[in-house]
């Protein structure tokens, strides 16, 4: 069986195609179309007509490519850039009318749950109690669990794109006052969740997402060309140095650094600052970089035959139901 997922994010629309064999999504083909939707958002966070048109075109291309590769209908979802837009329903309607695709919007907590599922499968049971951090464009997802699904999963408005827009001077190098104010904001948002992670004391902490992957590369991790099975880690000490290195440069020059891509150069500093602050507040000295994230989590659900949660209206998808006894929402300390 060949399956696929389409991910509409703030920078790109990504198509991932996999063969479902032996309970794992084995990669067959990936494609992406760069949209940089964050540049098309107005002051009210609305996606303009041109942005909507580009989403429709990109989703249509992804569906056509999936069909050529012999896939079933892709699972198509959008992250915070669409979820938080005041004209979200208009965007979803335009995609369905223009392509026939029913683009879903996942709540942030569900994104965290699916990402945790993927990280658990990749890391295995030997990882023990597992914590997961995932920095996106609009949100930071945090999850923790001892089993297959997380005991708690939360989504916080601490995405790299959002913080850059709201707290940093964009293309210019920030001042010390800019950085101090941003750190204060991040600490305030993270305070309670960080206390819970410290209380749980996970054996293994992992990080997913393009932001963490690029920051790890900046801090000396092996390049992507060496494949997904090469061990990659990110230490708090190295990330602290990276924050200083990124802050000393205007956005355009950050892309000259190892691992930092031009589309993400502007928001790389905010991502590094959030990652370092989270590690410090949660008392994490090292993160293991996990190459699987939300797309693989969705594919795993599909392989397991658990697709009922995906059906329904194409606005907000209800969360997948956990196994008996598991918790999917932020629970009180046991």
N, C-alpha and C positions, 0 to 999 in steps of 0.2 A: 504494500500500500504506500502510495506517495502522497504526502501531505504538505501543506504550506501555511505560512502566516504572513500577513502584511501589517507592518508597524508604521503608523503615521506619527512621527515625532516632530520636535521643534526644528530640527535641522534637515532631516532626511525622511523619505519614505523607503522602507526596507522590505524586501521580499526574501524570505528564507524557505527553502524547499528541502525536505528531508524524506528519506525512506524510513518507514516504521518497521524496524526489525529488532527482535530480541528485547523488546520493551524500551528501546532507546531511539531518539530521532537522529539518524545518521545523515550528516549533511551531504547534499547533492549539488545544490546551486544557491547562490545568493546574488542579489542585485540591489542596488540602491539608486535613488534619484534625489539629488540634493535640492532642497526647496528653500531652506533658511526662512521658515515661516515667521520666526521671531522678528524679522525685519519688515514684515507685512502687517504687524499688529499696531493698532492705533492706541491713543492714550487710554481708551476705555477697554483695551484688550480684545477688541473686536478684530476678527479676521476680515480684511478687505476683499472686494470682488476678485481682484487678481489672485490673491492667496487661495480663495475658494476654487477658482478656475484651475490653478496649478495642482491642488489636491486632487480634484476630479481627474485631471490628465494623468497624474502619477498613479493613482489607484487603478485606473483603466489599463495603463501599461503593465502594472504588476499582475493584474488578473489575466491579461492576455499572455504574459510570459508563463504564469503558472499553468495555464491551459496547454501551452505548447510543450511543457515538461510533463504533461500527463497527470496533473494533480487534481484532486477533488477541489471543490470551491474553497478558497483560502479562508482562514479565520482572520478577519481584518479588524483592527482596533486602532484607536487614537489615544494619545496620552494627554498630558495636562494642557498643551497648547490649544487643543480643540475643546477639551473638557471644561476649561475655565473661561472659554470665550462666551460673552453674552449672546452671540448669535450662533451658538452651538447647533441648535436644531436646524437652522438654515443651512449650515455646512453639511450636516448629516443628510438632509433632504436632497441637497444638490448632488452629493455623491451617489445616492441611490437612484435619482432620476437620470444622472449622466452616465452611470456605469452598471446599474442593477445590483451593485454591491451594498450590503447592509453593514455599514461601518459602525462598530460598537465603541462606546466610551466606557472605560473601566474606572471605577472608583480607585483612588490611590491605595486604599487598604488592600483591594483585590490585586493590584499590581504587586504589592509587597508580598502577598501570599503566594502568588504564582512564581515570583522570583525566588522566594525561599524554597519552594518545591524543587525548582531547577537546581539551586545551589546544593540542597540536601542530596539530590540524586548524583550530582557531580562529585561532591566531597565524600559521600558515603557515610556509613554509620560510624566508622572509626573516628570521624570528626567530633563525635560526642555532642553535647549541647552546643547548638550552632547559632551564631548571630550573623545577620546580613545587613549591609549598608548599600544603598543604591542611589546615586545622585543623578537625577534627570535634569531637564531644562527647567521644569516648573516646580518639582517637588523632590524631597529627600524621603526615601522609604527606609524604614527600619523594621526588622523582624527578628524574632528569637523563638527557638523551639527545641525540644528534645526528641521530637518524633519526625514523621514524614511531613506534617504540616505545622505551621508556627503556633506557639502558645499565644503570642500577640503579634500584631502587625499594624503599623501606623504609617501615615503619610503626613509630612510636614511641609509647609510652603517655603522650602529652603533650596529650591532648584537653582542651578548655576546661572541660567539665563534670567530668571526672575530677580535674583539678588543683584546681578550686574545692572539690570535696568533700574532697580529701585534704590541702590545704595552706592554704586560706583560710577566714576565719570566716563564710562564707555571706553573710547579709544585712547584716552590720556592715561598716563601713570597716576595712580591714586596718591593722595596725601596720607600722612600718618593719621590724621583725624578721620579720613574716610575709612581706613582699615579698622581703627578703634571702634567707630560707630557700628560697622558691620559685624565685628566680633561680638559686640554687646548684644546686637539683635539676634545673632545665631545662638549665643549662650542662653538667652531668654527663651527662645523657642524650643531648645533642646533639653532644658533643665530637667524636666520630669521624666522624659524618656531615657535620658542618660542615667538618671538615678535607678530606673528599673533595670537597665542593662547591667549596671554595676552590681545590683542586688542579685541578679540571676547568675552572674559570673560565668559566661559562656567559655567553654574550652577552646573553641575555634571561632574566630571572627573573619568573615569573608567580605569582599567588596565586589560588586558587579558594576556594569555600565561603562560606556565609552569614556566618561570623565575619569573614573578611577584607573582605567587601563592606560590612558594617556599620561596621567600623573605618575603611575608606576614606571612607565617608560622613561619619563623625565628624571626619575629618581634612580635609574640604573637597571630596571628590569629588562629581560630579553625582549627584542622586537617581535612583532606579530609574525614575521616571516618564519620564525622558528616553530610555529605551530601551537596548538592549544594545550599540549601535554607537558610543555616546559613549565617548571615551577616559577611562579611570579609572586613577589611580595612587595608590600609597601610599608615602611616603618614610619612611625610618628616623627622621629628625629629627621629623617630625610624629607618628609613632607613639610616640616617646619622650614627647612632651608629652601624648599621649592617655593613656598609662599613668598619669601623674601626675594627670590630670584625673579618670580613673575611680577611682583609689585614694583620692581625697579625699572620695568620696561613698559613702554606704551603697547597697546594691544597688538598693533601690526608687527612688532618685533618679537612678540612671544612665539609666533609661528616659526621662528628661526631655531627655537630650542628643540631638543630631541623629544619626539613623541607628540608634540603639540601641533595639531592640524590648524590650518588657516581658518576654517569655519568655526572652530571652537576656541580660537585664540583669545577673543575678547572676554569670554566667560570662564576661561581657565583659572584665573585668579580667584574668582568667587568659589569655584568648585574646590580648589585647593584649600581655601580658608575654611569652608564648611567641613571638608574631610578632616583637616587637622583639629579643628575645634571639637568635632564629634569624638575623635580618637582621644583627645585629652580629657574631655568630660566623662567619657565612658571607661577611662583607664585602660585603653587599648594601646599596646606598644607596636603591634604588627598586624597587618591585614593580609590575608591570602587572596590574591586576585582570582576570581572564578570566571571562566569564559562563558558559562551559561547564565541566562537571565530570563526576563519575562517571556521572550519569544519561545525559548525552549520549554518554559513552564506550560505555556499554552499547548505546545506540541505534545508534551507528556500527557496532559489531560486528554488530548485527542486520542493518543495511542491507547490509553487506559479505557477508552470508551465512555469517558465521563464528559458528555457534551450537553447534557440537559440544561446546565447552568448558562450555556451560551445562547440558548434559544430565547425568543421573546422580542420585545421592542428593541430597535437599534439605538437606543439612547444610552441608558446606564445598565450594564449587565449585573445581575444579581450575583453575589459571591458564591463560589463553589462550596458545597457542603462538606464539612470535614468528616472523617471517620468518627465513630462513636467515642466520646470522651475527649476529643480534641477541641481546642478553642481556636477561633479565627479572629477574635476581636481582642482589644486591649483588656486584659484581665487583671483583677486585683492580685497583688503578690500572694503566693501560696504560703 
